[in-house]
Amino acid sequence: MSFVEAKQKTSWSRIGTVFACGGALFADGYVNAAGGASRYILKAAYPKSYTAHYGTLFSSLQFVGIIIGQLSFGVLSDRVGRKPGMIFASCWIMFFSILSGLAYGGDNPQVLWRCLIAYRFLIGIGIGAEYPAGSVAASENTEDPGVSKKWQQGLLVAATNTAIDFGFVAAYLVPYFSLMIFGEGRLEWVWRLTLGFGAVSAFIVLLFRMTMVEPKLY
C-alpha cells in the first residue's frame, strides 16, 4: 500500500470515528422527541387513566435526568475516559428504550404510567451522559491529523447537530408509519414501537464505539 493510500485510509477511519462519537445524538434526539409523540398516543390509548399530572411528569422528568447525566458524566468522562462514557450512554439508552417499549402495568393503567414516567427519568440520564462524552469526543476527533482542516467544522456539525435533527424528524415518522400500519384500534403497538425504536440506533452506534480508541486530545 502506498503512502497516499495509507493516508487516505486513515483519514476515512478518523472520519468514521467522528460519526461514531457524535452519531448517537440521533438516538438522543429520537428518544427525546419520541416522548412528545408517545404522550399523545398514550393519552388516546388510555383516556380514563390519563391525567394532566401524569402527562407533565412523563414529559418533564426526562429533563431532570438529562441534567443529572450531564453534570455527573461531565466529571466522569474527564477522569475515566470518553469511550467508557460513550459506551455507558449507548447501553443505558438502549436498555431503557427496550424497557419503555415493554412496559407493563398489569390490569391497572396507572401502574403503567408510573413505570413509563420512571423510565423517562432514567433514560434522561443516558441522554445527558451523551453530551459531555460523545459530543466532546467528536469534537476532539475532528482535530486528528487524519481529518482535513477544511472538513473539521463541517464534520462536527454533521455528526452532532445534523444527527440530532434527523432524530427529531424520525421521532414523528416512526409513530406516523406505525399508526398507518396498525390503525387507531391498536394504539398500544404504536406507542410501544415508538418508544422501543430508540434502542435500534443506540445499538448500531454501540457496535462502532466498542472498537474505538480514546481521542488523542483526551
MARMI-380203 format. One record per atom (N, C-alpha, C, O, CB): x, y, z; residue in one letter. Coordinates in steps of 0.001 Angstrom, whole numbers, padded with zeros to 6 digits, always signed. Atoms other than C-alpha are relative to their C-alpha. Glycine has a CB too. Layout:
N
XYZa...
END
This chain:
218
+000846-001198+000000m+000000+000000+000000m+000879+001244+000000m+001809+001353+000799m-000956+000008+001227m-000784-001225+000078s+001371+003392-000962s-000299+000911+001179s-001277+000727+001903s-000277+000729-001312s+000183-000954-001101f+001774+006257+001492f-001307+000779-000155f-002005+001049+000822f+001189+000975+000066f+001226-000766+000256v-001078+008162-000180v-001228-000820+000349v-002172-000315+000956v-000067+000447-001468v+001138+000871-000299e-003426+005177+000075e-000145-000209+001492e-001261-000233+002013e+000153-001346-000702e+000045+000185-001448a-002488+004630+003713a-000551+001235+000677a-001345+001148+001614a+001387-000326+000548a+000479-001242-000593k-003079+008277+004487k-001499+000164-000234k-002220+000622+000652k+000765+001200-000577k+001414-000107+000319q-006465+008173+002735q-000823-000948+000865q-001905-000591+001331q-000236-000293-001480q+000698+000964-000829k-007470+005056+004642k-000115+000500+001434k-001171+000403+002059k+000713-001346-000035k+000026-000536-001346t-006511+006628+007929t-001004+001135+000103t-001729+001237+001093t+001387+000477+000414t+000915-001129-000004s-008479+009746+007023s-001450-000468+000082s-002222+000048+000891s+000209+000853-001246s+001367+000510-000030w-011671+007795+006306w-000296-000675+001329w-001417-000598+001831w-000232-000977-001151w+000186+000624-001302s-011159+005838+009505s-000289+001035+001077s-001160+000836+001924s+001229-000812+000374s+000215-001051-001000r-010927+009032+011545r-001348+000685-000205r-002016+001050+000763r+001131+001039-000061r+001312-000589+000269i-013983+010478+009823i-001104-000899+000556i-002074-000423+001146i-000197+000223-001521i+000967+000937-000564g-015886+007317+010739g-000053+000072+001514g-001117-000079+002114g+000329-001406-000429g-000048-000122-001457t-014746+007739+014320t-000775+001214+000477t-001463+001159+001496t+001444+000083+000480t+000747-001212-000361v-016155+011263+014418v-001497-000281+000016v-002208+000139+000929v+000315+001147-000983v+001429+000305+000074f-019554+009958+013335f-000402-001033+001050f-001529-001001+001542f-000364-000507-001398f+000306+000961-001063a-019367+007059+015794a-000141+000699+001337a-000936+000284+002180a+001083-001075+000083a+000080-000762-001251c-018814+009582+018581c-001266+000842+000061c-001998+000816+001050c+001227+000897+000156c+001119-000936-000019g-021445+012102+017598g-001299-000545-000542g-002362+000027-000301g+000357+001195-000760g+001199+000539+000633g-023872+009904+015683g-001063-000464+000966g-002238-000548+000610g+000368-001123-000871g+000977+000440-000998a-025507+008696+018880a-000974+001106+000358a-002013+000847+000967a+000707-000485+001253a+000950-001086-000229l-027104+012122+019094l-001270-000196-000820l-002301+000402-000512l+000638+001344-000338l+001233+000376+000704f-029545+010723+016535f-000933-000708+000972f-002123-000401+001045f+000307-000910-001229f+000807+000714-000987a-030727+008340+019245a-000485+000946+001092a-001623+000843+001550a+000803-001150+000617a+000397-000977-001013d-030741+011185+021764d-001167+000848-000484d-002157+001029+000225d+001182+000897+000368d+001069-000813+000554g-032847+013364+019502g-001285-000793-000162g-002379-000293+000098g+000421+000577-001328g+001181+000844+000192y-035163+010484+018712y-000705-000259+001329y-001910-000038+001454y+000394-001332-000660y+000589+000344-001288v-035700+009410+022320v-000622+001230+000659v-001690+001157+001268v+001056-000620+000922v+000499-001240-000593n-036136+012993+023437n-001345+000399-000611n-002309+000660+000108n+001023+001131-000189n+001217-000437+000679a-038750+013874+020817a-001097-001059+000008a-002281-000726-000051a+000318+000380-001420a+001002+001076+000004a-040466+010478+020892a-000908+000077+001212a-002046-000391+001172a+000682-001362-000043a+000831-000150-001186g-041706+011291+024364g-001223+000862-000268g-002306+000583+000244g+000807+000593+001129g+001129-000866+000315g-043887+014079+022970g-001054-000717-000820g-002246-000617-000531g+000473+001225-000739g+000949+000741+000825a-045454+011897+020299a-000680-001102+000800a-001887-001311+000684a+000703-000594-001217a+000545+001122-000772s-045895+008970+022684s-001011+000466+001037s-001974-000238+001340s+001125-000764+000686s+000927-000521-001015r-047607+011134+025272r-001415+000110-000553r-002375-000271+000116r+000470+001373+000505r+001327-000158+000593y-050482+011917+022916y-000597-001335-000417y-001812-001524-000364y+000068+000928-001199y+000498+001339+000348i-050716+008317+021735i-000477-000715+001251i-001517-001373+001236i+001096-000835-000710i+000400+000620-001270l-050841+007108+025335l-001295+000622+000516l-002158-000074+001050l+001121+000149+001054l+001220-000687-000439k-053480+009710+026130k-001217-000531-000749k-002288-000706-000168k+000130+001520-000210k+001100+000532+000802a-055620+008391+023271a-000269-001467+000313a-001411-001920+000246a+000302+000166-001482a+000149+001430-000272a-054988+004754+024198a-000609-000259+001377a-001357-001222+001551a+001351-000694-000104a+000488+000187-001368y-055771+005160+027920y-000615+001297+000513y-000081+001914+001435y+001146-000462+000936y+000592-001302-000365p-058081+008173+028217p-000504+000057+001438p-000484+001124+002052p-001142+000320-000934p+000562-000007-001349k-059596+007119+031548k+001066+000161+001079k+000808+000753+002127k-000773-001276+000239k-001064-000061-001006s-056269+006815+033376s+000905+001212-000184s+001683+001549+000709s+000834-001266-000049s-000865-001157+000258y-054597+009836+031788y-000427+001193+000831y-001613+001509+000923y-000017+000367-001484y+000232-001259-000691t-054279+012947+033914t+001066+000994-000436t+002121+000607-000938t+000013-000192+001546t-000982-001021+000345a-052514+016248+033329a+001271-000172+000816a+002367+000147+000356a-000580+001396+000217a-001160+000229-000879h-050243+015338+036245h+000923-001050-000592h+002137-000857-000643h-000458-000436+001407h-000798+001050+000626y-049095+012127+034580y+000669+000521-001278y+001843+000248-001527y-000881-001229-000317y-000552-000519+001239g-048619+013906+031271g+001174+000935+000229g+002170+000895-000494g-001066+000711-000774g-001082-000933-000311t-046494+016619+032830t+001237-000736+000491t+002353-000423+000076t-000454+001014+001048t-001140+000774-000508l-044306+014140+034704l+000667-000793-001119l+001894-000874-001183l-000452-000952+001119l-000537+000792+001110f-043901+011979+031603f+000890+000857-000899f+001912+000388-001401f-001146-000618-000822f-000753-000880+000900s-042651+014968+029607s+001177+000679+000677s+002205+000913+000041s-000912+001047-000572s-000983-000869-000651s-040627+016838+032230s+001097-000721+000767s+002219-000221+000851s-000696+000907+000925s-001015+000668-000827l-038819+014275+034389l+001204-000447-000809l+002298-000604-000266l-000605-001197+000704l-001133+000365+000854q-036675+013261+031442q+001070+001086+000045q+002263+000782+000042q-000466-000232-001452q-000963-001102+000013f-035059+016701+031514f+000750+000097+001326f+001885+000573+001363f-000711+001323-000298f-000719+000088-001277v-034210+016267+035192v+001117-001029-000122v+002238-000807+000336v-000969-000376+001166v-001011+001026+000229g-032408+013082+034215g+001116+000481-000904g+002278+000135-000692g-000633-001224-000593g-001017-000537+000916i-030613+014897+031387i+000989+000867+000759i+002197+000766+000545i-000659+000813-001135i-000883-000874-000773i-029241+017487+033801i+000923-000828+000892i+002116-000541+000996i-000824+000987+000854i-000819+000871-000855i-028054+014761+036189i+001076-000697-000829i+002233-000776-000415i-000886-001050+000720i-000965+000675+000865g-026398+012886+033322g+001093+000919-000491g+002257+000524-000551g-000698-000605-001173g-000999-000955+000480q-024662+015980+032001q+001002+000351+001097q+002211+000358+000865q-000682+001270-000512q-000876-000414-001091l-023292+017034+035374l+000909-001129+000467l+002103-000924+000688l-000825+000507+001162l-000789+001117-000515s-022164+013596+036505s+001018-000498-001015s+002163-000776-000659s-000913-001138+000407s-000925+000542+000998f-020628+012441+033222f+000926+001067-000560f+001912+000744-001222f-000772-000647-001132f-000984-001021+000327g-019024+015793+032592g+001268-000187+000809g+002373+000060+000328g-000573+001385+000238g-001142+000268-000877v-016793+014896+035518v+000593-001374-000286v+001810-001519-000404v-000420+000096+001475v-000482+001375+000160l-016586+011137+034959l+000721-000212-001329l+001729-000919-001375l-001160-000973+000109l-000648+000206+001296s-015716+011318+031255s+001371+000659-000055s+002231+000234-000826s-000876+000541-001120s-001325-000612-000076d-012807+013624+032086d+000968-000869+000784d+002164-000895+000494d-000088+001381+000637d-000872+000812-000859r-011481+011237+034716r+000170-001425-000505r+001274-001969-000471r-000549-000031+001405r-000039+001407+000415v-012345+007803+033335v+000322-000138-001482v+001054-001045-001880v-001332-000680+000306v-000236+000073+001442g-012331+008484+029599g-001271+000223-000787g-002374+000010-000285g+000600-001338-000369g+001155-000237+000861r-014591+009377+026705r-000672-001322-000410r-001899-001430-000418r+000427+000788-001251r+000564+001253+000492k-015004+005804+025464k-000894-000680+001025k-002007-001068+000669k+001106-000938-000405k+000920+000599-000978p-016395+004354+028734p-001296+000785+000144p-002367+000196+000295p+000676-000102+001350p+001203-000819-000101g-018801+007300+028933g-000931-000209-001170g-002148-000268-000993g+000367+001454+000100g+000819+000198+001191m-019991+006779+025361m-000645-001382-000007m-001811-001528-000376m+000843+000189-001258m+000553+001358-000038i-020433+003035+025798i-001118-000079+001032i-002155-000695+000787i+001105-001037+000322i+001046-000016-001021f-022382+003598+029008f-001259+000678-000532f-002363+000157-000370f+000494+000715+001269f+001152-000749+000490a-024629+006188+027350a-000796-000825-001009a-002025-000860-000948a+000452+001321-000634a+000692+000811+001007s-025421+003887+024405s-000730-001177+000642s-001879-001459+000302s+000997-000511-001050s+000622+001148-000683c-026112+000883+026648c-001186+000440+000837c-002218-000230+000867c+001024-000721+000889c+001061-000501-000883w-028211+002949+029045w-001243+000366-000816w-002360-000012-000463w+000496+001231+000806w+001125-000392+000846i-030373+004445+026288i-000651-001229-000623i-001877-001317-000687i+000461+000974-001097i+000527+001209+000607m-030741+001066+024601m-000824-000805+001016m-001914-001281+000697m+001147-000856-000561m+000668+000801-001030f-031715-000685+027852f-001352+000595+000382f-002354-000118+000434f+000887-000113+001241f+001250-000605-000460f-034345+001812+028959f-000965+000289-001141f-002158+000469-000899f+000293+001278+000748f+000915-000056+001141s-035742+002205+025450s-000753-001320-000125s-001956-001339-000382s+000769+000312-001308s+000635+001319+000046i-036411-001526+025461i-001006-000143+001133i-002122-000616+000920i+001056-001118+000081i+000917+000081-001136l-037939-001340+028942l-001239+000859-000227l-002347+000466+000138l+000707+000431+001285l+001148-000871+000275s-040139+001557+027842s-000958-000656-000983s-002175-000598-000810s+000470+001355-000550s+000846+000670+000981g-041385-000394+024847g-000703-001226+000551g-001751-001625+000043g+000814-000392-001184g+000577+001208-000601l-042091-003431+027043l-000693+000285+001325l-001064-000645+002041l+001080-001043+000209l+000586-000374-001290a-043549-001509+029991a-001347-000689+000205a-002148-000817-000721a-000167+001528+000092a+001210+000773-000304y-046331-003411+031737y-000573+000460+001328y+000148+000589+002317y+000303-001523+000037y+000652-000438-001229g-048840-002271+034307g-001074-000945+000480g-001870-000593+001351g-000588+001346-000195g+001043+000935-000399g-050991-005352+034627g-001366+000489-000461g-001529+000949-001592g+000007-000198+001517g+001351-000452+000314d-054672-004517+034732d-000232+001451+000408d-001332+001978+000246d-001015-000892+000682d+000131-001373-000493n-054003-001055+036160n+000816+000946-000878n+002042+000966-000768n+000460+000101+001481n-000750-000928+000869p-053072+001595+033554p+000804+001043+000773p+001795+001565+000263p-000956+000709-000932p-000742-000977-000794q-051945+003918+036340q+001391-000521+000350q+002352+000245+000410q-000770+000346+001279q-001304+000608-000248v-049152+001495+037166v+000880+000119-001243v+002082+000366-001149v-000158-001482+000411v-000727-000159+001267l-048160+001595+033501l+000538+001420-000130l+001694+001613-000508l-000915-000335-001202l-000449-001383+000058w-047991+005381+033619w+001185+000239+000924w+002145+000909+000545w-001139+000939+000359w-001086-000204-000960r-045782+005285+036699r+001292-000654-000479r+002379-000100-000310r-000391-000556+001372r-001195+000662+000549c-043423+002792+035075c+000618+000840-001116c+001832+001042-001151c-000353-001410-000532c-000499-000787+001130l-043138+004899+031932l+000630+001312+000463l+001639+001750-000090l-001132+000287-000984l-000564-001239-000542i-042539+008070+033946i+001383-000262+000592i+002312+000518+000383i-000938+000603+001072i-001300+000355-000580a-039726+006354+035855a+001023-000280-001090a+002178+000130-000976a-000135-001222+000920a-000922+000309+001097y-038191+005075+032620y+000426+001270-000736y+001571+001379-001173y-000650-000984-000984y-000359-001254+000664r-038326+008562+031081r+001059+000753+000793r+001982+001336+000223r-001240+000880-000192r-001009-000648-000845f-036400+009946+034023f+001352-000690-000157f+002374-000027-000335f-000438-000017+001482f-001251+000753+000072l-033793+007184+033860l+000651+000101-001374l+001874+000196-001476l-000248-001455+000344l-000584-000098+001340i-033364+007363+030096i+000593+001394-000222i+001507+001568-001028i-001063-000312-001081i-000559-001346+000089g-032738+011080+030501g+001449+000056+000465g+002238+000852-000044g-000833+000961+000816g-001388+000046-000472i-029551+010246+032406i+000935-000413-001134i+002017+000151-001294i+000139-000977+001192i-000811+000432+001137g-028231+008411+029349g+000112+001065-001070g+001169+001236-001676g-000574-001253-000597g-000043-001091+000976i-029175+011289+027065i+000971+001075+000465i+001782+001573-000317i-001407+000603-000215i-000901-001013-000537g-027391+013732+029352g+001451-000430-000035g+002338+000395-000251g-000386+000335+001407g-001375+000510+000014a-024310+011494+029516a+000625+000099-001383a+001846+000183-001515a+000031-001445+000475a-000502-000020+001374e-024016+011602+025740e+000684+001320-000345e+001642+001334-001117e-001137-000255-000972e-000536-001317+000381y-023267+015323+025565y+001451+000200+000436y+002278+000555-000403y-000859+001098+000598y-001410-000193-000380p-020060+015506+027648p+000908-001137-000447p+002129-000984-000431p+000109+000156+001493p-000832+001125+000443a-018881+012117+026363a+000085-000041-001524a+001165+000143-002086a-000563-001333+000536a-000005+000156+001449g-019911+011682+022719g+000280+001276-000769g+001097+001283-001690g-001296-000543-000436g-000180-001258+000736s-020123+015296+021585s+001419+000531+000149s+002020+001001-000817s-001002+001051+000486s-001366-000475-000229v-016807+016224+023181v+001000-000879-000746v+001960-000374-001327v+000326+000019+001511v-000892+000910+000723a-015139+013116+021728a-000043+000261-001501a+000986+000189-002172a-000377-001455+000289a+000111-000328+001423a-016471+014006+018276a+000803+001253-000323a+001496+001310-001339a-001474+000195-000398a-000761-001228+000206s-015004+017488+018614s+001499-000262+000056s+002260+000261-000757s-000388+001044+001043s-001427+000303-000139e-011661+016111+019773e+000525-000789-001193e+001657-000579-001627e+000252-000779+001287e-000443+000813+001137n-011508+013602+016912n+000076+000794-001298n+000799+000402-002214n-000930-001175-000185n-000122-000819+001202t-012033+016312+014315t+001355+000694-000064t+001768+001152-001130t-001119+001033-000051t-001329-000613-000041e-008660+017700+015420e+001101-000999-000329e+002281-000649-000342e+000254+000607+001369e-000984+001035+000334d-006962+014428+014493d+000692+000336-001314d+000056+000873-002221d-000674-001389-000088d-000726-000281+001253p-004245+014738+011802p-000605-000693-001217p-000402-000243-002344p+001444-000422+000140p+000607+000703+001116g-006193+012258+009679g-001213+000703-000580g-001735+000284-001613g-000385-001364+000427g+001163-000753+000475v-009024+014775+009272v+000479+001331-000574v+001172+002094+000098v-001035+000230+001153v-000414-001238+000657s-008503+017610+006810s-000545+001218+000748s-001674+001202+001239s-000474+000016-001464s+000397-001213-000709k-008647+021074+008344k-001277+000605-000570k-002114+001122+000170k+001119+001022-000051k+001149-000643+000628k-011214+022254+005840k-001307-000753+000256k-002390-000213+000028k+000234+000122-001489k+001198+000790-000263w-013619+019452+006836w-000352-000071+001479w-001391-000631+001828w+000180-001390-000537w+000191+000196-001439q-013341+019727+010622q-001350+000514+000497q-002105-000222+001131q+001110+000686+000760q+001244-000576-000504q-016232+022078+011335q-001231-000651-000635q-002233-000901+000035q-000020+001500-000256q+001117+000636+000683g-018484+020526+008727g-000289-001389+000529g-001448-001765+000704g+000270-000070-001470g+000180+001340-000547l-017886+017024+010061l-000629+000042+001391l-001495-000767+001723l+001337-000729+000054l+000539-000106-001358l-018604+018124+013607l-001487+000338-000025l-002273-000232+000731l+000767+001061+000799l+001415-000370+000115v-021880+019746+012607v-000823-001172-000515v-001918-001435-000016v-000168+001213-000931v+000730+001133+000571a-022902+016734+010516a-000162-001132+001004a-001203-001788+001045a+000712-000512-001243a+000013+001119-000941a-022045+014253+013271a-000793+000301+001262a-001164-000622+001987a+001410-000372+000372a+000699-000347-001248t-023804+016163+016057t-001331+000700-000287t-002395+000107-000109t+000891+000903+000881t+001235-000765+000204n-026314+018868+015129n-000918-000625-001045n-002127-000734-000837n+000336+001416-000409n+000819+000605+001054t-027471+017232+011913t-000576-001336+000457t-001730-001652+000169t+000829-000193-001280t+000463+001304-000481a-027706+013815+013561a-001183+000148+000953a-002164-000589+000850a+001142-000746+000696a+001088-000160-000965i-029885+015068+016398i-001261+000531-000680i-002373+000193-000273i+000425+000944+001133i+001156-000506+000745d-032136+016934+013941d-000708-001126-000740d-001937-001175-000763d+000432+001087-000991d+000602+001166+000646f-032684+013741+011953f-000726-000873+001023f-001752-001483+000721f+001075-000822-000732f+000666+000745-001062g-033525+012075+015256g-001351+000593+000342g-002313-000137+000578g+000867-000041+001236g+001277-000672-000269f-036230+014675+015896f-001036-000353-001064f-002199-000612-000757f+000196+001528+000059f+000920+000313+001096v-037741+014005+012481v-000463-001457+000089v-001649-001748-000067v+000675+000267-001368v+000337+001422-000078a-037596+010213+012898a-000974-000285+001139a-001777-001215+001059a+001266-000833+000180a+000869+000220-001162a-039365+010516+016266a-001474+000201-000334a-002343-000281+000393a+000397+000933+001132a+001393-000173+000414y-042521+011591+014437y-000344-000845-001221y-001515-001128-001474y-000278+001463-000295y+000258+000881+001133l-042112+009465+011333l-000330-001417+000462l-001210-002069-000100l+001204-000021-000938l+000238+001363-000497v-041973+006213+013317v-001433-000176+000497v-002102-001118+000070v+000983-000333+001127v+001404+000176-000406p-045314+006735+015110p-000989+000212-001143p-002051-000410-001173p-000330+000955+001122p+000899-000238+001130y-046850+008064+011897y-000173-001269-000825y-001296-001677-001120y+000534+001139-000884y+000091+001213+000808f-045997+004961+009894f-000536-001171+000819f-001218-002043+000280f+001368-000351-000585f+000562+001053-000857s-046795+002712+012841s-001511+000115+000065s-002227-000885+000028s+000596+000074+001416s+001450-000217-000033l-050232+004280+013036l-000638-000382-001328l-001751-000906-001360l-000318+001464+000333l+000513+000377+001318m-050676+003784+009294m-000109-001516-000125m-001023-002032-000769m+000906+000560-001110m-000021+001465+000108i-049822+000096+009684i-001029-000642+000925i-001796-001506+000499i+001398-000538+000326i+000835+000674-000995f-051706-000799+012875f-001382+000628+000171f-002314-000034+000626f+000703-000006+001323f+001295-000653-000125g-054516+001748+012811g-000289+000467+001418g+000442+000146+002355g-001085-000932-000454g+000361-000564-001297e-056225+003528+015667e-000501-001051+000979e-000580-000788+002179e-001050+001061-000178e+000488+001059-000885g-057547+000250+017044g+001113-000706+000758g+000844-001450+001702g-000777-001008-000794g-001139+000648-000668r-054059-000883+018072r+001053+001037+000386r+002219+000939+000003r+000626-001082-000915r-000909-001071-000409l-052530+002192+019617l+001103-000492+000931l+002168+000120+001015l-000779+001103+000679l-001032+000535-000887e-050647+000068+022128e+001244-000388-000783e+002366-000157-000330e-000531-001208+000774e-001144+000343+000843w-048454-001251+019330w+000737+001252-000468w+001960+001249-000606w-000458-000820-001207w-000598-001234+000524v-047862+002281+018103v+000933+000626+001034v+002083+000932+000721v-001099+001008-000403v-000865-000644-000992w-046548+003743+021357w+001138-000903+000443w+002222-000420+000770w-000812+000418+001206w-001092+000914-000386r-044554+000626+022200r+001116+000008-001045r+002293+000036-000684r-000538-001439+000184r-001013-000065+001056l-042765+000676+018842l+000697+001352-000012l+001902+001434-000248l-000633-000272-001366l-000580-001342-000010t-042245+004424+019094t+001056+000126+001088t+002149+000634+000837t-001092+001056+000202t-000953-000102-001104l-040550+004197+022485l+001136-001015-000134l+002284-000711+000194l-000717-000197+001331l-001013+001047+000083g-038714+000951+021796g+000991+000181-001135g+002105-000340-001077g-000661-001315-000144g-000874-000170+001162f-037247+002040+018462f+001280+000747+000346f+002266+000648-000384f-000735+000736-001101f-001213-000709-000405g-034753+004234+020300g+001177-000921+000257g+002329-000496+000180g-000271+000805+001228g-001075+000952-000270a-032783+001097+021132a+000755-000388-001264a+001911-000804-001183a-000561-001242+000660a-000610+000469+001241v-032047+000367+017456v+001230+000832-000361v+002316+000288-000563v-001020+000044-001141v-001134-000852+000374s-029856+003358+016642s+001082-000008+001071s+002270+000066+000757s-000471+001432-000250s-000988+000067-001081a-028197+003192+020073a+000850-001263-000125a+002053-001232+000132a-000699+000038+001377a-000725+001262+000152f-027241-000435+019406f+000974+000067-001175f+002102-000417-001071f-000986-001163-000196f-000872-000108+001171i-025816+000330+015951i+001244+000810+000322i+002358+000415-000023i-000751+000636-001173i-001138-000841-000363v-023626+003124+017302v+000902-000715+001004v+002124-000574+000956v-000484+001340+000581v-000776+000732-001001l-022551+000913+020213l+000993-000958-000642l+002112-001108-000153l-000929-000768+000927l-000885+000942+000680l-021069-001640+017797l+001280+000686-000478l+002367+000116-000387l-000724-000645-001185l-001172-000748+000459f-018752+001013+016353f+000824+000524+001171f+002053+000561+001110f-000430+001163-000892f-000709-000571-001142r-017899+002506+019717r+000844-001033+000742r+001843-000676+001366r-000988+000627+000955r-000738+001056-000694m-016697-000832+021096m+001414-000156-000555m+002313-000605+000155m-000750-001326-000108m-001320+000186+000639t-013765-000805+018641t+000815+001296-000025t+001914+001321-000579t-000177-000522-001434t-000684-001290+000044m-012781+002834+019152m+001138+000072+001004m+001237-000744+001920m-000984+001124+000259m-001034-000352-000981v-009763+004242+020944v-000292+001421+000470v-001046+002154-000170v+001461-000119-000612v+000213-001343-000529e-009671+007383+023051e+000566+001052-000953e+001604+000824-001574e+000644+000139+001388e-000547-001087+000834p-009225+010665+021140p+001389+000414+000481p+001662+000421+001681p-000945+001220+000015p-001360-000383-000369k-005612+011803+021052k+000022+001243+000888k+000866+001356+001777k+000829+000244-001251k+000029-001212-000800l-006534+015182+022504l-000436-000253+001434l-000182+000568+002316l-000910+001003-000633l+000383+000332-001372y-008015+013453+025551y+001223-000286+000843y+001098-000586+002030y-000945-001200+000023y
END
